[in-house]
């Protein structure tokens, strides 16, 4: 060591110079990237996941929506590390956690999980449940982080209570606080609102969404509830047959469904046989404007939403007979049997309903529809 040199100095550094080091690179933007994910449980059931692809940008909440058996929960368990995929890769925050020759243990993935019905430890207090994933953190920091998370989910001061003293909605909030406490790169929510009654679901959903936004966490919500997916997610991924049939914003998926199956699964849909003629299509409800022009003579399925239909007193054009009226308070759904159609159509009516079952009514179409050619509909029907 040279004269006047402290143990932390190098020959090129004086006591008044900053260390000659480069700052650490900024951490990658947290996201989830799934590529070609495949999974089979045995030779008889076929593939549960069949080359599924999904990307969730940093800080967004994606709702994965699909019918029972489509692979939603299997995908979630593979991302969490509870299952091994047969093929494909999973990246969390730019880090490969699953792939050929790679299977990172669940506790090393920086993934938080909010299971169905909370699944809190019944013998631990609320505070100890929230702090469960903070093992190894200094006690003062652990207490501060626990208090911060409880405040975030609106349950500050509940730390000394036991899980059985909480309502179902409060237990779900605690489960979220527990998942967020270790500052995970990704939060997985496995149908967490199923056990809640309808009066609680909307409020708890809003609280969960607000907490995720406040922490900047990326989230994946697995659900079978279409309204839940559309109302609280930034992205909606519709899964069919082990693949993502469509992924986009809620508005994109609802207003521009990839095919009639997606349209019928995500919300209420009116599906009509139609033949395209440029910017319009001929249907049993008359000529309908199209969002995308077609070649003349293109046949397929025309997709509308019930709110695009209106009831009119004029029965000279498109008309039918009222079959059923379902009143929901803020609106009503009127089912109308139309000549030339095997299935009745649904008309969403705002305000007072002026018809009853058995009445004749006219039907008018507002807005534009999408025409899905018959050959493409057949190709997706087997997915």
C-alpha positions in Angstrom: 0.0 0.0 0.0 1.4 3.4 -0.9 1.8 6.2 1.6 -1.4 8.2 2.5 -3.6 5.5 1.0 -6.6 4.3 2.9 -7.6 0.6 2.8 -10.5 1.5 0.5 -8.5 3.5 -2.1 -6.7 2.4 -5.2 -3.5 4.0 -6.6 -5.6 6.0 -9.1 -8.0 7.3 -6.6 -7.5 10.2 -4.2 -9.5 10.7 -1.0 -11.6 13.3 -2.7 -12.4 11.3 -5.9 -15.5 9.2 -6.4 -14.9 5.5 -7.0 -14.2 4.7 -10.6 -17.2 2.5 -11.0 -20.2 2.5 -13.4 -23.7 2.6 -11.9 -25.7 -0.6 -11.9 -27.9 -0.9 -15.0 -31.6 -0.1 -14.5 -33.6 -3.2 -13.8 -35.6 -4.6 -16.7 -39.3 -3.5 -17.0 -41.3 -6.1 -15.1 -43.5 -8.2 -17.4 -44.6 -11.7 -18.2 -43.7 -13.3 -21.4 -45.0 -16.8 -22.3 -43.9 -18.4 -25.5 -45.1 -21.7 -27.0 -46.3 -23.2 -23.7 -47.4 -26.8 -24.0 -48.7 -29.2 -21.3 -50.3 -32.6 -21.3 -51.3 -34.6 -18.2 -51.6 -38.0 -19.9 -52.0 -39.6 -23.3 -55.8 -39.8 -23.1 -56.8 -36.2 -22.5 -54.6 -34.5 -25.1 -52.9 -31.2 -24.7 -54.2 -28.9 -22.0 -51.9 -26.1 -23.3 -51.1 -26.2 -27.0 -48.5 -23.6 -27.8 -49.9 -20.8 -25.7 -48.4 -17.3 -26.2 -49.0 -14.3 -23.9 -47.2 -11.1 -23.1 -48.2 -8.8 -20.3 -46.4 -5.4 -20.3 -45.0 -3.8 -17.1 -47.6 -2.6 -14.6 -50.6 -3.9 -16.4 -53.3 -6.3 -15.2 -54.2 -9.0 -17.7 -57.4 -11.0 -17.3 -57.1 -14.6 -18.7 -60.6 -15.6 -19.6 -62.0 -18.9 -20.9 -64.3 -21.8 -20.4 -63.6 -24.6 -17.9 -60.9 -26.9 -19.1 -59.3 -24.4 -21.5 -56.0 -24.4 -19.6 -56.2 -21.1 -17.6 -55.3 -22.6 -14.2 -52.6 -24.9 -15.8 -50.9 -21.9 -17.3 -51.0 -20.1 -13.9 -49.5 -23.0 -12.1 -46.7 -23.3 -14.6 -45.9 -19.6 -14.3 -45.9 -19.9 -10.5 -43.5 -22.9 -10.7 -45.9 -25.5 -9.3 -46.0 -27.4 -12.6 -43.4 -28.1 -15.3 -44.3 -27.4 -18.9 -43.7 -30.0 -21.6 -42.4 -27.3 -23.9 -42.2 -23.5 -24.2 -40.7 -20.8 -22.0 -41.8 -18.4 -19.3 -40.0 -15.1 -18.6 -40.7 -12.9 -15.6 -39.1 -9.5 -15.6 -36.8 -10.4 -18.5 -35.5 -13.5 -16.6 -36.1 -17.0 -17.8 -37.8 -19.0 -15.1 -39.0 -22.0 -17.1 -37.8 -23.5 -20.4 -35.7 -26.3 -21.8 -33.3 -27.3 -19.0 -34.6 -24.5 -16.7 -37.1 -24.7 -13.9 -36.6 -22.1 -11.2 -38.1 -23.0 -7.8 -41.4 -21.1 -7.0 -39.7 -19.2 -4.1 -37.0 -17.8 -6.4 -39.4 -16.5 -9.1 -40.5 -13.3 -7.3 -44.1 -14.2 -8.0 -46.9 -13.5 -5.6 -50.1 -15.5 -5.5 -53.6 -14.7 -4.4 -55.5 -18.0 -4.3 -59.2 -18.6 -4.2 -60.8 -17.7 -0.9 -57.7 -16.1 0.5 -56.2 -19.3 2.0 -54.8 -17.4 5.0 -53.0 -19.3 7.8 -55.7 -19.7 10.4 -53.3 -19.9 13.4 -51.5 -16.6 12.5 -52.6 -13.1 13.1 -53.4 -10.8 10.2 -50.0 -9.1 10.6 -48.1 -12.4 10.7 -50.0 -13.6 7.6 -48.9 -10.4 5.7 -45.3 -10.7 7.0 -45.0 -14.4 6.1 -43.0 -13.8 2.9 -40.7 -11.3 4.6 -38.5 -13.9 6.3 -35.0 -12.7 6.7 -36.0 -9.0 6.6 -35.0 -7.0 9.8 -37.8 -6.9 12.3 -38.3 -3.1 12.1 -38.5 -3.2 8.3 -40.9 -6.2 8.4 -43.2 -4.3 10.8 -43.1 -1.2 8.6 -43.8 -3.1 5.4 -46.6 -5.0 7.0 -48.2 -1.8 8.3 -47.8 -0.2 4.8 -49.5 -3.1 3.1 -52.4 -3.2 5.5 -52.9 0.5 4.9 -52.7 0.0 1.2 -55.6 -2.5 1.2 -57.7 -0.4 3.6 -57.2 -2.6 6.7 -54.8 -0.5 8.8 -55.2 -1.4 12.5 -56.3 -5.0 11.8 -52.9 -6.5 12.4 -53.8 -8.2 15.7 -57.0 -9.8 14.5 -57.3 -13.5 13.5 -58.4 -14.6 10.0 -61.7 -16.0 11.3 -62.6 -12.6 12.7 -62.6 -11.1 9.1 -65.3 -11.1 6.4 -64.6 -12.8 3.1 -63.8 -9.6 1.4 -61.4 -8.6 4.1 -59.7 -12.0 3.9 -59.1 -11.5 0.2 -57.6 -8.0 0.8 -55.2 -9.6 3.4 -54.3 -12.3 0.9 -53.4 -9.5 -1.6 -51.4 -7.6 1.0 -49.4 -10.9 1.8 -48.7 -11.3 -1.9 -47.6 -7.7 -2.4 -45.4 -7.5 0.7 -42.2 -9.0 -0.7 -42.5 -6.6 -3.7 -42.9 -9.4 -6.3 -42.3 -8.9 -10.0 -45.6 -10.5 -10.8 -48.9 -11.1 -8.9 -51.1 -14.1 -10.0 -54.7 -14.0 -8.9 -56.5 -17.3 -9.3 -60.3 -16.5 -9.4 -60.0 -14.7 -6.1 -63.5 -13.3 -6.0 -65.4 -16.6 -6.5 -66.4 -17.0 -2.8 -67.7 -13.4 -2.5 -71.4 -12.5 -3.0 -72.3 -10.1 -5.8 -72.6 -7.1 -3.4 -68.9 -7.5 -2.3 -67.3 -8.5 -5.6 -67.3 -5.1 -7.3 -65.9 -3.3 -4.3 -63.1 -5.9 -3.6 -62.2 -5.9 -7.3 -61.8 -2.2 -7.3 -59.7 -2.3 -4.1 -57.4 -5.0 -5.6 -57.0 -3.1 -8.8 -56.1 0.1 -6.9 -53.6 -1.7 -4.8 -51.9 -3.2 -7.8 -51.7 0.2 -9.5 -50.3 1.8 -6.3 -47.4 -0.7 -6.2 -46.8 -0.8 -9.9 -47.1 -4.5 -9.9 -47.8 -6.5 -13.0 -50.8 -8.9 -12.5 -52.5 -11.8 -14.1 -56.1 -12.5 -13.1 -57.6 -15.9 -14.1 -61.4 -15.7 -14.2 -64.4 -17.2 -16.0 -66.4 -14.1 -15.4 -66.6 -12.0 -18.6 -67.9 -8.9 -16.8 -65.1 -9.1 -14.3 -62.5 -9.3 -17.0 -63.9 -6.5 -19.1 -64.4 -4.1 -16.1 -61.1 -4.3 -14.3 -58.3 -5.5 -16.6 -56.0 -3.5 -18.9 -55.7 -6.6 -21.2 -58.1 -9.5 -21.8 -56.7 -12.8 -23.1 -59.4 -15.2 -24.3 -58.2 -18.8 -24.1 -59.7 -21.6 -26.2 -58.3 -25.1 -26.6 -55.0 -24.3 -24.8 -54.2 -21.2 -27.0 -54.9 -17.5 -26.8 -57.7 -16.9 -29.3 -57.5 -13.2 -28.9 -55.6 -10.7 -26.7 -56.3 -7.0 -26.5 -57.8 -4.2 -24.5 -61.3 -4.9 -23.2 -62.7 -2.5 -25.8 -60.9 -4.2 -28.6 -62.0 -7.7 -27.6 -65.6 -6.6 -27.1 -66.0 -4.4 -30.1 -63.8 -6.3 -32.6 -63.9 -10.0 -31.6 -61.5 -12.2 -33.5 -64.3 -14.6 -34.5 -67.9 -15.4 -33.6 -66.9 -17.8 -30.8 -65.0 -15.0 -29.0 -67.9 -12.6 -29.6 -70.4 -15.1 -28.1 -68.1 -15.9 -25.2 -67.2 -12.3 -24.2 -70.5 -10.7 -23.5 -73.8 -11.1 -25.2 -73.7 -11.4 -29.0 -76.1 -11.4 -31.9 -74.9 -13.8 -34.6 -76.5 -13.6 -38.0 -75.9 -15.3 -41.3 -74.8 -12.7 -43.8 -73.4 -12.0 -47.3 -71.0 -9.2 -47.8 -71.5 -6.6 -50.5 -68.6 -4.1 -50.2 -69.3 -2.0 -47.1 -72.6 -3.6 -46.2 -73.9 -7.1 -45.6 -77.3 -8.6 -46.2 -78.8 -10.3 -43.1 -82.3 -11.4 -41.9 -82.4 -8.0 -40.2 -81.8 -6.1 -43.4 -78.6 -4.5 -44.8 -76.0 -3.8 -42.1 -73.0 -1.5 -42.4 -69.6 -3.3 -41.9 -66.5 -2.0 -40.2 -64.3 -3.6 -42.9 -65.4 -3.9 -46.5 -65.6 -7.4 -48.1 -65.5 -8.8 -51.5 -68.9 -9.1 -53.1 -70.6 -12.4 -52.3 -68.5 -13.2 -49.2 -70.7 -15.3 -46.9 -70.2 -15.8 -43.2 -71.4 -14.7 -39.7 -72.3 -11.1 -39.0 -71.6 -10.1 -35.4 -73.6 -7.4 -33.5 -74.1 -6.6 -29.9 -77.6 -6.5 -28.3 -77.2 -2.7 -27.6 -76.9 -2.2 -31.4 -80.5 -3.3 -31.9 -83.5 -1.2 -31.2 -87.2 -2.0 -31.1 -89.4 0.1 -33.4 -93.2 0.2 -34.0 -92.6 -0.3 -37.7 -93.0 -4.0 -38.6 -92.8 -3.5 -42.4 -89.0 -4.1 -42.5 -87.1 -6.4 -40.1 -89.6 -7.6 -37.5 -90.3 -10.4 -35.1 -92.3 -11.6 -32.1 -91.3 -10.9 -28.5 -90.5 -14.2 -26.7 -89.2 -13.0 -23.4 -88.4 -9.8 -21.4 -85.8 -9.9 -18.6 -85.7 -6.7 -16.5 -82.4 -5.8 -14.7 -83.2 -2.3 -13.4 -80.7 -0.3 -15.4 -81.8 -2.0 -18.6 -83.7 -5.0 -19.9 -83.0 -7.7 -22.4 -85.8 -8.4 -24.9 -85.7 -11.7 -26.8 -87.3 -11.6 -30.2 -88.0 -14.5 -32.6 -87.2 -13.4 -36.2 -88.5 -15.1 -39.4 -85.7 -16.9 -41.1 -83.6 -17.4 -38.0 -83.4 -20.6 -36.0 -82.4 -18.8 -32.8 -84.1 -15.6 -31.4 -82.1 -12.4 -31.2 -81.4 -10.3 -28.0 -82.2 -6.6 -27.9 -80.8 -4.5 -25.0 -83.3 -1.8 -24.0 -82.5 1.1 -21.7 -85.3 2.6 -19.6 -89.0 1.4 -19.6 -89.8 -1.6 -21.7 -92.9 -1.0 -23.9 -93.4 -4.6 -25.1 -94.4 -7.9 -23.6 -94.1 -11.5 -24.7 -96.3 -12.2 -27.7 -96.1 -8.6 -29.1 -95.0 -8.0 -32.7 -92.2 -5.5 -33.0 -89.9 -4.0 -35.6 -86.1 -4.2 -35.2 -83.5 -1.7 -36.4 -79.7 -1.9 -36.4 -77.5 0.9 -35.4 -73.7 1.2 -35.8 -71.4 -1.2 -37.7 -71.0 -4.9 -37.6 -68.2 -7.3 -38.4 -68.5 -10.1 -41.0 -66.4 -13.2 -40.4 -66.1 -15.4 -43.5 -67.5 -18.9 -43.3 -64.1 -20.6 -44.0 -62.4 -18.8 -41.1 -65.2 -19.6 -38.7 -64.9 -23.3 -39.6 -61.2 -23.2 -39.1 -61.5 -21.8 -35.5 -64.5 -24.0 -34.6 -62.2 -27.0 -33.9 -59.7 -25.1 -31.7 
